Amino acid sequence: MSINDKTAIIIGSSGGIGLAISEELKNQKKFQNILAYSRSSCPSIDITKEKDIKIISEEIYKKKYNISLLINAVGYLHDEELKPEKKSQDINLTYMKKSFEINSIGPALLIKYFAPLMSKNTGSLFISMSAKVGSISDNYLGGWYSYRASKAALNQIIRTASIEYKRKNPKITFLSLHPGTVSTKLSKPYIGNNNNIFTPQAAAKRIVSTLEKININDSGLLVNYDKQVIEY
């Protein structure tokens, strides 16, 4: 699909993959406008707060941007106090709620407010960063209950939106995208001796190059950074 000369929105643009994607899109000059939002941007956005999302969507609507790409790069795996579970006895209600708020409910709210604004005249992409560990059929190791489940929920949300918008806007493609193992603050404590690790900049180049290969027949899928389909 051609994505030239349109508006791109990046949610979660302050670090890691989101920042790298924003910079890559700017370098390639494929968009007239790149709107980058994060908790530290102005205006700021916290995707766990519906009010934030609503306010920004209303501002974008007023300016009548022709949105052909939205990438949600916000994700949550751990913080200083809460870590992924190794076993069921580690399940923590606070951690599980936070995982779903950021990884599942936040993207659902982005769909609620931004999908209606996306281009109906030309093809458009709504992409949310997911994870291979959110695949149920690929779960052979166990553990990480909250992260796995919240990403699986995200994949279901993306799939459901793709079905709804076949009727509302058949030119919009919804996609869950696994960026690969990327060295970021989110993943660094869990990378270990994995040799197949991307820098955020390398991951962004792969993701942006893959955008051109995506078409409406891919809507609702979970794919990795080179468009290989990952089974749910």
N, C-alpha and C positions, 0 to 999 in steps of 0.2 A: 504494500500500500504506500502511496506517496504521502509524506507528511510535511512537505515543504510549505513555507510561507503561511504558517498557521500559528496558533498560540499553544504553548505547552505549560502545564501546571505541574510543579514538583512539590509534593507534600513530604516534609521531613528533609529539608535541604541544608541543614546546619552542620552535618557531619557524615562521615562514612560514605555509603553508597549514594545517598541522596545528593550530597554536595558534589560528588564526583560526576554524577549524571548531569546535574545542572551545568557544571563547567564543560563537560563534553558536548552538550547540546549548544552551548554558547560558542565553543570553538568551531563546531561544524556549521554554524550559521544556517540551520535548517528551519528556524522559526522566526517569525517577526517579533514575537513576544515570548519571553520565558518568565513565568510568574512563580517565584520560589518562596515557599512558606515553611516556617518551623516555629517552635516555641520561642525562638529568639529573634524572629523576623518582625518587621513592622509593616502591616499588622501581624500579630502573632497568631498561631493556631495550635491548639492542643486537641488532638482528635478524640480524646475522651470527653471533651466538652462540646455538646451539640450547639451551644450558643456561638462558639468560635467559628464552627463550620458554617453555620447559617449566615453569620455576618459577612464572612468573606465571599460566600456564594452570591449573596445579594449585591455586593460591590462589583463582582465580576459580571453579573447579569446586567447591571446598569451600564457598564462600559461596552457591552455587546461584543465581547471577544468571541472569535470563531475558534473554539477549543477543539483541537484534534488529538491532543494527548494529555492524559493525566497519569502520573506515576506516584503511587503512594509508597514511600520508602521507609515509613515508620515501622519499627518493630521492637519487641521486648522479649528478652530471654532471661535477664538477671539484672540486679542492681547490687548495691553494697551490702544489703541485708538479706535479700531473697535470691535463692539459687534454684536451678532446675532439680527436680526430684530424681534420686537414684532408685528409690523404691516407694511403694504405696504408703509406707509409714511416714514418708517425708512430705506427703501432701499437706499443703498449707492453704487455708481458705483465702487469706489476703493475697498470696502469690497467684493463686488460680484466678481470682477475680481480676487482678491487674493484667494478667496474661490475656484474658478474654476481652477486657475493656480496650486494650491497645491493639491486639492482633486480630480481633474479630469484629467487635462492636464498632470501633472507630472506622474501619473500612466500610462497614455497612452504612454508617452515617454519611460518609463521603459519597457513596452511591446515591443515597437519598437526595442529597442537595446538589451534587455536581453532575451526575449523569443526565438529568434533564437539560443541562446547559450545553452539552456537547454537540458538536456539529451534526446536523441532519442532512447537509448537502454533500459533504464529502466524508470519506471514512474517518473514523476516530477510534482511539484506543484508550481504554481504562485498564490500567495495570496496577496490581498490588503485589508487592514483594511477599512471597510465601517461602516455603522451605520444603525440601525433600522429606524431612522427618515428619511433615504433616500428612504424608501419604500413608494410608492405613495398610494398603497391600505391601508396602515396602518396609513395614515395621518388623524387623527381625531382632532388634536389640532390646526393646523395652525402655523403661525409664522416661524421664522428661514428660511426665503426664500432662502438665498444664500447657507447655509449649506445643507439644504434638497435637493435643486436642484443639487448642485455639487456632492453629494453622489449618487443621482439618476443617474446622468450622469456617474459616476464611474461604477455603476452597469451595465449600458448599454454597456460601453466600455469593461468590463470583459466578458459580454455575447457575444459581437461581436467577441472578440478575440477567445473565445472558439469555435465559429463556423468556423472561419478562420483556426485555428490550427487542427481541425479535419482532414483537408486535408494535412497540412504541417508537423505536428507532433502529431499523434493521441494518443501519450502516455503522453501528457502534460495536466494537469487539471488546469483550471483557476477558481478562487473562490473569491467572495467578502465575507468578514467575519466580522460579528458584534461581538466585543469582550465582550459585556455586558457593564454595567456601571462601569467604572474603575476610581479610584481616581488618576487622573493625573492633571498636570498643565492645560491641555486643558479642562477638565470637571469639576474641583473642584468648580468653581463659580456657577455651574448650577445643582449640585447634590441635594441640598436642604435636605429634610428629607427622602430621598430614603434609605431604609434599605438594599436593595439588591445591595450592592456595593462591588466590588472586589478591592483588592490591585493589583498593577501591577504584583507582583510575583504570586498571586493566579490566575490571569487572564492568565498569561503565562503558568502555569502548565496545565490549562484547554485547552488552545489552542494547546499546544504541544501534549497533549494526544489525541486530536481530529485529529491531522494530520494522525495518523495511520488508522483512520476510513474512510478517504476520498478515493474515487476511481474515475475513469474516468467518470462514470455516473453522478457525481456531477458537472461536468464542466459547468461553466456559471451561477451557482446558487449564490444566496445570502443566507448565513446560519449564525446562531449564533454560539457561542463558543462550543456548544455541538452538532453541526451539524443539528439542527432543521432548516428546510427550512423556510425562511421568504419570503413571496410573494412580488414581485416587486411592 
